[in-house]
Amino acid sequence: MTSEGLSYATPISAVSDLKWRSGTVPSKEEIAVAAADKKCKSNVNLVGSALAVQAAYDKAYIAQYKAQLDGFKTQLANLVKAS
């Protein structure tokens, strides 16, 4: 965003900027900021990186709680059979 002359503290700051919450037709400025935000996120592969990090956390969680998750899965299967 800096290369576009914009400064936001976090990757979600631009989209959550209260300035854009007017509910009216987007201004030229808002459209320009949105385009710069999309370009920046694409350039750094923000979505891909975020998904990779989330997947790593999910795998670690599943490994740590495998027994409990397997038990829950069995309980759900039994409930489906009983209904």
SULVENHU-V899145 format. One record per residue. N is the residue number from 1. RES is the residue in three letters. PSI is psi in degrees with one decimal (NA if undefined). BURIAL is # if it has 16 or more other C-alpha atoms within 10 Angstrom, else .. Layout:
n->[N N]
res->[RES RES]
psi->[PSI PSI]
burial->[BURIAL BURIAL]
//
This chain:
n->[1 2 3 4 5 6 7 8 9 10 11 12 13 14 15 16 17 18 19 20 21 22 23 24 25 26 27 28 29 30 31 32 33 34 35 36 37 38 39 40 41 42 43 44 45 46 47 48 49 50 51 52 53 54 55 56 57 58 59 60 61 62 63 64 65 66 67 68 69 70 71 72 73 74 75 76 77 78 79 80 81 82 83]
res->[MET THR SER GLU GLY LEU SER TYR ALA THR PRO ILE SER ALA VAL SER ASP LEU LYS TRP ARG SER GLY THR VAL PRO SER LYS GLU GLU ILE ALA VAL ALA ALA ALA ASP LYS LYS CYS LYS SER ASN VAL ASN LEU VAL GLY SER ALA LEU ALA VAL GLN ALA ALA TYR ASP LYS ALA TYR ILE ALA GLN TYR LYS ALA GLN LEU ASP GLY PHE LYS THR GLN LEU ALA ASN LEU VAL LYS ALA SER]
psi->[-32.0 -37.7 -19.2 5.8 20.2 152.6 112.6 143.3 -34.8 166.4 -21.0 0.5 -38.6 -47.3 -26.0 8.5 122.8 -20.2 -26.7 7.5 29.1 -22.6 4.6 -179.3 134.7 138.4 168.2 -37.2 -45.1 -41.6 -41.1 -41.2 -42.1 -41.8 -42.8 -38.8 -46.1 -44.6 -45.7 -46.8 -36.7 -43.2 -34.2 3.8 48.2 -46.6 -45.2 -42.6 -43.7 -41.7 -39.2 -42.5 -45.8 -41.2 -39.2 -43.3 -41.4 -44.2 -41.1 -41.4 -46.3 -43.1 -41.6 -35.5 27.7 -45.8 -45.9 -40.0 -39.4 -40.8 -41.7 -40.2 -42.2 -44.3 -44.8 -43.0 -41.0 -38.8 -38.5 -41.9 -37.0 -17.5 NA]
burial->[# . . . . . . . . . . . . # . . . . . # . . . . . . . . . . . . # . . # # . . # # . . . . . . . . . . . . . . . . . . . . . . . . . . . . . . . . . . . . . . . . . .]
//
